[in-house]
Amino acid sequence: MKVMGNIFRIVVVLAVFISGATLAADGSQEVLVGGQARTFALHVPDGTPPAGGFPVILAFHGGGMRGAGMERMTGFNAVADQDRFIVIYPDGIDKHWNDGRTTIKNPQDDVSFVAALLDQIQRNYAVNRRQIFATGISNGALFTERLGCDLSSRIAAIAPVAGSLPADLAPACRPAKPVAVMQINGMADPIMPYSGGWVEDFGGRGEGGQVISVAETAAFWARHNGCAGESKSVRLPAVVMSDPTRIVRTDYLSCPPVGKVAVLSVRGGGHVWPGNNLSFHPRITGQPSHQINASEVIADFFLSLPKR
């Protein structure tokens, strides 16, 4: 009887624990947008949501990828467990995003997809609507810039990696609210030019088009957010001496707390997600960098911002 009593107490304790916790909800889900089923994967940390709900980070893959590849490349799930946020990996149609370039081959309405996805997530999970963020690489980075332009009422901050503002989008970008921005860009990027210009289209297999420079992109967001216009640059200490890349951080001064703008320029760095441990093709993408873990740096930037 004593053994049965102990078992009963254990079951009661487990039941109470589970009823008061949000269990991790990994896997693929769908949302219907314009009569089309769009897919995404998400990761929810175990345990009770923080007060006010979980922050959310949307992570957009590059061209030719899917959300599952973005998950593996960034390692965001482990960062989400540590820092207590939900991370979502949406899938683009035909593995691409309509980022605002007029050269995009499949100009679907991806902004409406993201809005519908957020509606569904907010219905089904404990989410802090004042802490919705977006990041992405390459085509996903350019689409992240577009979300800052077109969905600033819901996206509080963006962190484009290996991508800047599309030249076709820049003249029409009029965000309704301030959007905090962290740009992370390789200065020797052979695909998405750091100084602006034509994007590598791989003989017509890519999307092509043009981007404005990283400096012009950051200055645009600084003006929009009401920063003073001045900036300060600091070279970060190297943490991997065998890695030839180096990081220079530039922060715009006198920005409002919700509208901070920062640039991490990777000297010698290519078209990569810094800290990525997956295989790469340096002849195509350029030099990887391990001087920072981009996923950790981005999460720190997002979560340090005041709730908008």
Secondary structure, 3 states (H helix, E strand, C coil): CHHHHHHHHHHHHHHHHHHCCECCCCEEEEEEECCEEEEEEEECCCECCCCCCEEEEEEECCCCCCHHHHHHHHCHHHHHHHHCCEEEEECCECCECCCCCCCCCCCCCHHHHHHHHHHHHHHHCCEEEEEEEEEEECHHHHHHHHHHHHCCCCCCEEEEECCCCECCCHHHCCCCCCCEEEEEEECCCCCCCCCCEECCCCCCCCCCCEECCHHHHHHHHHHHHCCCCCEEEEECCCCCCCCCCEEEEEEECCCCHHHCEEEEEEECCCCCCCCCCCCCCHHHHCCCCCCCCHHHHHHHHHHHCCCC
